[in-house]
């Protein structure tokens, strides 16, 4: 969430940044200025009335002490109390309306983000490796998975409906091997601390990272007593909220955490997209990277986090590219985002496998995550960052499509063989 004073003092900048995101400032900001003026007027008037009431109360005390008539002043203070309560209500109502506007405002794009309204304006930053060459026509993963007997979408639909998957035998082992490989890499080589958070969180946690209230339709809600719980759409939510309403030790920053969890998304608005295979699922697994950083070093940390995610693909020998998202293609909470897109030969395209973002203090303000700089008494908001390190299901897809062989088998990358216990995935009966 953006700071009220910042929006008030930089309204023209906020409007321009909203236009860069492809938004109409008038629709997003609504009547911000008039509500803000109304709020400040109500506060000023209330404070004036309170001062008058305090002065009258002092005079009443003096009159009573001298046994003089104070009835007129008592009546005045009673009237003032009513006016003060009315003014406080006006200010509170204006506060609520302003908060509603601020809650709906997206983060402002960093100055280094390319300006554009759609993915066509995204800018490729770099590529790694080369696409594999085949002397046969490569198949998509849904065909290979079915033929090998390791991916079962039909039975998954029987159990749960569309956009779910069942993995069998070495297909299930490949998913587990990838998760263990990623966690070992990030904890042993990159210095992240592993955490296993809950898979359901409260509304406060969803609000803290920006999923609520704007994106409720994209989530799975679980009614629970008087309060709702929500299935997590990503480990970003519980891991970032671990420090909600806390002040962190500045000497320990940056704090780097990684978590492997299932992720649950309703995929509202994606009807008809990626209907084949396991690219877009209601449930999938992901290894997440989360950082809490000092503001002055958060963009250096974004580069490190992105390279940490890239290392997974490099060690697996998978061709990929890194794309800087433009202003109109970034997520609601992000100030800058890199997408890592892996090459899928069975579909002849690059597909997003990780998004690495710096949220600056946008989430920290919502979740009240602060730190106290050395030598200062006043706390400041941290910067939060996260990225997939990686989406396990999409990495599974990339392995199957890139390492497929002419006989229909799939060669296991060298880095995964210790985790798989085999160097090849061959057909099995369902």
Buried (B, 14 or more C-beta within 10 A) or exposed (E): BBBBEEBBEBBEEBBEBBBBBBBEBEEBBBEBEEBBEBBEBBBEBBEEBBEBBEEBBEBBEEBEEEEEEBEEBBEBBEEBEEBBEBBBEBBEBBBEBBEEBBBBBBBBBBEEBBBBBEEEBBEEEEBBBEBBEBEEEBBBBBBBBBEBBBBBBEEBBEEEEEBBBBBBEBBEBBBBBBBBBBBEBBBEEBEBEEBEBEBBBBBBBBBBBBBBEBBBEBBBBEEEEEEBBBBBBBBBBBBBBBBBEEBBEBEEBBBBBBBBBBBBBBBEEEEEEBEEBBBBBBBBBBBBBBBBBBBEEBBEBBEBBBBBBBBBBEBBBBBBBBBBBBBBBBBBBBBBBBBBBBBBBBBEEBBBBBBBBBBBBBBBBBBBBBBBBEEEEEBBBBBBBBBBBBBBBBBBBBBBBBBBEEEBBBBBBEBBBEBBEEEBBBEEEE
